[in-house]
Structure formats: structure tokens, C-alpha cells
Amino acid sequence: SKGFFAGTNPNNVEILMMKPDRSYVELGSVSSDGWQPSDMARMHNALRAKAAPLGADAVIILNSGIMTDPTFGTPEMWCIAVAIKYK
């Protein structure tokens, strides 16, 4: 999607587990799911890829966990985050 800010490089989008001390504006929510527990880095990269077109400098992870796939019974990770732009 396209945001109000110029897109950023996904490689430069920070992954944060708590709100930063710097002031920021929230750009929108991003999520990712269906990842194996060993693929946390790939899940974070998926969040970066979704947040970068919005012009995000960082993503704050709001909630994450592991659920069991009802079809195959395998564990899958999920994550809900908010994309932010520093002021």
C-alpha cells in the first residue's frame, strides 16, 4: 500500500518490542502469521516489508504468539504490530 510518507528501505525498518522514547506518529497496523517457530527472523522481515511502503522507520510489536494449525496440528507463529514514523 501507499502511505503519506515516502517509502523506506525495509532493511532500515527497526523491530521494537516496546514504545521508543522518541516521539513518533503511527502509520498503520501490520501483521504476519503462518511462520514456523524457527523462522522469527523471516517473520520480522515480513513485517519490515509491509511497513516500508508506508514510510515506516520502525515497527512496534504489540502482540505475538504461537498457535496450532487446525489442519496439520503444527505450531505457527503470528504477530501484530504498528508501523511508526519518527518525528
N, C-alpha and C positions, 0 to 999 in steps of 0.2 A: 504494500500500500504506500501511498504518498502522504507525507506529513507537511506541516507548516515550515519545517526547517529542512535545509539541505541534508541529504543522506550522509551518513558517516561510514567509515570503513568498519565492517564487522569485527576485524581483528583488534580495533581500538576500543570496542564497547566493553566496559568493565562489568563483571558479575559481582554483585554485592549481596550480602546476607542480612544487612541492616541499613537503615537510612543513613546517608552520609551527613557529615557536619556542614558541608557546603549547601547553599541554597540551590534549589532546582525547580523545574516545572515537570509535571507528569504529562507524558505524551500519549500513553495508552497502555492497555494490558496486552501481554503476550503470554503464550503458554506452549507447552510441548509435552507430549506423552508417548507411550509405547516403547520406551528405552529399557534395555537390559540394565540391571544394577551396575554392571561393569562399564557402562557407556556414559558415565556422568559428564565427561568432557565433551562428548558428542551432543548431549542434551544442552549443555551450556552454549555450545557453538550454534545450535539451532535457535536458541533464544537470541543470541547476538545477530544472527542472520535475519530474524524477524524484526528486531528493534532498529537495526541500522538504517533501513529506508525511511524510518520516521525521524531520523536525525538524532538518535539517542547517543548519549555519552556513556550511559550505564544502564544496567537492568538491576532492579532490586527484587530478589526472590521473596515472595510473600508467603508461599506455602509450597510444600513438595512432599512426596511420599512414594510408597511402593504399594501397588495393588496387584491382585492376582487376575490374570486374563481369564475371563469366564469360559472361553472356548478351549484353551490349551492348558490352563492351570499353571502357566509360567508367571513369574513375577515381572512386573513392568513399572518403571519409574515414571512419574509425572511431575510437572512443575508449573506454577502460576506465578507470574512476575509483572512488574510495571516498568515500562521504559521511561527513562528520565533524561532531561537535558539540563546541564548545569547552567546557572545564570552567570 
